[in-house]
Amino acid sequence: MIEPLASSTATSTQITFSGFASSTKYYKYQDDYHNLTEFITNENGQYTYIQDLLAPHFVFIQPRKSTKFIKDDTTGGDCYLIGTWDSNNKICTFTQDVFDTIQIDNDDITLDGNRYILSGWGHGVFLSGKSGITIKNLNIKNFSIGIRLYYSSGNIITDNNFSNNYDGIQLLYSNNNTLENNITNLNGWGFYLVFSKNNTLINNTADSNSSVGIGLGGSSYNLLTNNAATNNSTGILLSGDNNI
């Protein structure tokens, strides 16, 4: 997350990332997976670019170009490549395991994993500025973040299993979402809410995650009911006001 300081009048800044493999191609995305920049690191494994500071930006880098876009059109965007599309009810249902990132581009779409595996790099399912989305019945593995909501509110995440991700589910600046009947096992963080309000977590299980089972960072007015947090380094970590 890149945000200008409140006291700064700068409209841009130079940013250098390091620690990459030298002379290697990577893929930089800003705010969503449609905004792609491909780059090759220098011999020291560094990449430098000019970042605008006119608004906050969410920047993420992956070693592999990898995205399926689900949208409200005749084929469900790329849904036909991985499953079936019900255009009347706006439901994309997997018919196979998928080794890719899924980005949902329109509101009020349901993504039904049909108990298939979703595995790959970066994000498993990514929402940016979306509402009315239901994500269910997925087995999500081996991502940096299994499901990430960014400025996305009024969505439902239910009946999914998460394993071997850095974060299972992460909400960033996302309010009024419902997380229900999900299982996070053997991730870093199971559930992680950051600057997110009025969300409901009900009947979820966070088991054997190496860091935190359920974590709230700067998040207020959230409701946690009937969740099980067992065998994590920290069971439930709260930072914020008026959580129940």
C-alpha positions in Angstrom: 0.0 0.0 0.0 1.5 3.4 -1.1 0.0 6.5 0.4 1.4 10.1 0.4 2.1 11.7 3.8 -0.6 14.2 4.8 2.0 16.9 5.1 3.5 16.2 1.7 2.8 18.3 -1.5 4.7 15.9 -3.8 2.7 14.5 -6.7 5.2 11.7 -7.5 8.2 9.9 -6.1 10.9 7.5 -7.2 10.7 4.0 -5.7 13.3 1.3 -5.9 12.5 -2.4 -5.1 15.3 -4.7 -4.4 15.9 -8.4 -3.5 14.7 -9.8 -6.8 16.6 -12.2 -9.1 19.0 -10.3 -11.3 18.1 -9.6 -15.0 14.7 -11.4 -14.6 11.2 -10.4 -15.8 8.5 -9.6 -13.3 5.0 -8.3 -13.4 3.9 -5.2 -11.5 0.2 -4.6 -10.9 -1.4 -1.4 -9.5 -4.8 -1.4 -7.9 -6.0 -4.3 -9.9 -4.9 -6.9 -12.4 -5.8 -4.9 -15.5 -3.0 -2.4 -14.7 0.0 -4.4 -15.7 3.6 -3.3 -16.2 6.2 -5.8 -17.2 9.8 -5.1 -16.1 13.3 -6.7 -16.0 15.4 -6.2 -13.0 19.0 -4.9 -13.3 22.1 -7.0 -12.5 21.6 -6.2 -8.8 18.1 -7.5 -8.7 16.6 -4.0 -8.4 13.7 -2.2 -10.2 13.1 1.6 -10.1 10.1 3.5 -11.3 8.2 6.8 -10.8 5.1 6.4 -8.6 2.3 9.0 -8.7 1.1 10.2 -5.3 -2.2 11.8 -6.4 -4.1 9.0 -4.6 -3.3 5.9 -2.5 -2.3 3.0 -4.5 -2.0 -0.8 -3.9 1.0 -2.2 -5.7 1.9 -5.9 -6.0 4.6 -7.8 -7.9 4.5 -11.4 -9.2 7.1 -13.6 -10.9 4.4 -14.9 -13.2 1.7 -13.3 -15.3 -1.5 -15.0 -14.2 -5.1 -13.8 -14.2 -8.6 -14.9 -15.2 -11.2 -12.1 -15.3 -14.8 -12.9 -14.4 -17.3 -10.4 -15.7 -20.9 -9.9 -16.5 -21.1 -10.7 -20.2 -22.2 -13.6 -22.4 -19.3 -15.8 -21.5 -18.7 -14.6 -17.9 -15.4 -13.1 -19.2 -12.9 -15.9 -18.8 -15.3 -18.1 -16.9 -15.9 -20.3 -20.0 -12.1 -21.3 -19.8 -12.5 -22.7 -16.3 -16.1 -23.6 -15.9 -19.7 -22.8 -16.7 -21.4 -19.5 -16.8 -25.0 -19.0 -15.7 -25.8 -15.5 -17.3 -29.3 -15.2 -15.8 -28.0 -15.6 -12.2 -24.4 -14.4 -12.8 -22.8 -17.5 -11.4 -19.4 -18.8 -12.6 -19.0 -22.5 -11.5 -15.6 -24.3 -11.7 -15.5 -27.6 -13.6 -11.8 -28.2 -13.0 -8.9 -27.2 -10.8 -7.6 -23.8 -11.7 -3.9 -22.6 -11.4 -4.4 -18.9 -11.8 -5.5 -15.7 -10.1 -9.2 -14.8 -10.4 -10.3 -11.2 -10.5 -14.0 -10.4 -10.5 -14.7 -7.3 -12.5 -18.4 -6.6 -11.9 -20.7 -6.4 -8.9 -23.3 -9.1 -7.9 -21.4 -12.1 -9.3 -21.2 -15.5 -7.6 -18.0 -17.5 -7.9 -18.7 -21.2 -7.0 -15.5 -23.3 -6.8 -17.6 -26.5 -6.7 -14.9 -27.9 -4.3 -12.2 -27.7 -6.9 -8.6 -26.4 -6.1 -7.5 -22.9 -6.9 -3.7 -22.6 -6.7 -1.0 -20.3 -8.0 0.9 -17.1 -7.3 0.0 -13.7 -5.8 -3.8 -13.6 -5.0 -6.2 -16.4 -5.3 -9.3 -14.3 -5.7 -9.0 -10.5 -5.8 -11.8 -7.9 -5.5 -11.2 -4.2 -5.9 -14.0 -1.8 -5.3 -16.7 -4.5 -5.7 -19.9 -5.3 -3.8 -22.6 -8.0 -3.9 -20.0 -10.7 -4.6 -20.3 -14.3 -3.2 -17.2 -16.5 -3.2 -17.9 -20.1 -2.1 -16.8 -23.7 -2.2 -13.2 -23.2 -3.1 -10.1 -25.0 -1.9 -7.4 -22.2 -2.1 -3.8 -23.1 -1.8 -0.2 -21.8 -2.2 -1.0 -18.1 -2.8 0.4 -15.0 -1.0 -3.2 -14.2 -0.1 -6.0 -16.6 -0.8 -8.8 -14.1 -1.0 -8.2 -10.3 -0.8 -10.8 -7.6 -0.7 -9.6 -4.1 -1.4 -12.1 -1.3 -0.8 -14.9 -3.9 -1.3 -18.0 -4.0 0.8 -21.2 -6.0 1.1 -19.7 -9.3 -0.1 -20.1 -12.9 1.2 -17.2 -15.4 1.6 -18.5 -18.7 2.7 -17.6 -22.4 2.8 -14.1 -22.1 1.5 -10.9 -24.0 2.7 -7.5 -22.2 2.8 -4.2 -23.9 3.2 -0.5 -23.1 2.7 -1.1 -19.4 1.9 0.7 -16.5 3.5 -2.7 -15.0 4.4 -5.9 -17.0 4.0 -8.4 -14.2 3.8 -7.4 -10.5 3.9 -9.8 -7.5 4.0 -8.2 -4.1 3.4 -10.4 -1.0 3.7 -13.4 -3.3 3.2 -16.6 -3.0 5.3 -19.9 -4.8 5.9 -18.7 -8.2 4.5 -19.7 -11.6 5.9 -17.2 -14.4 6.3 -18.9 -17.6 7.3 -18.1 -21.3 7.6 -14.5 -20.9 6.2 -11.6 -23.0 7.3 -8.1 -21.7 7.4 -5.4 -24.3 8.1 -1.6 -24.1 7.9 -1.4 -20.6 6.6 0.6 -17.7 8.0 -2.4 -15.6 9.1 -5.8 -17.3 8.8 -8.1 -14.2 8.7 -6.7 -10.7 8.6 -8.8 -7.5 8.7 -6.9 -4.3 8.1 -8.7 -0.9 8.6 -12.0 -2.6 7.9 -15.3 -2.1 9.8 -18.7 -3.6 10.4 -17.7 -7.1 9.1 -19.2 -10.3 10.5 -17.1 -13.4 11.1 -19.3 -16.4 12.0 -18.7 -20.1 12.4 -15.2 -20.0 10.9 -12.2 -22.2 11.9 -8.7 -21.0 12.1 -6.5 -24.0 12.9 -2.7 -24.5 13.0 -1.8 -21.2 11.3 1.8 -20.3 12.0 1.1 -16.7 13.0 -2.4 -15.5 13.9 -5.7 -17.3 13.5 -7.9 -14.3 13.4 -6.3 -10.8 13.3 -7.9 -7.3 13.3 -5.5 -4.5 12.6 -6.9 -1.0 13.1 -10.3 -2.5 12.5 -13.4 -1.5 14.5 -17.1 -2.4 15.0 -16.6 -6.0 13.7 -18.6 -9.0 15.1 -16.9 -12.3 15.7 -19.3 -15.1 16.6 -18.9 -18.9 17.2 -15.4 -19.0 15.6 -12.8 -21.6 16.6 -9.1 -20.5 16.7 -6.9 -23.4 17.8 -3.2 -24.3 17.6 -2.2 -21.0 16.1 0.8 -19.0 17.3 -1.8 -16.4 18.4 -5.5 -17.3 18.4 -7.2 -13.9 18.1 -5.4 -10.6 17.9 -7.5 -7.4 18.2 -6.4 -3.9 17.3 -9.3 -1.4 17.0 -12.3 -0.2 18.9 -15.8 -1.6 19.7 -15.3 -5.1 18.3 -17.5 -7.8 19.8 
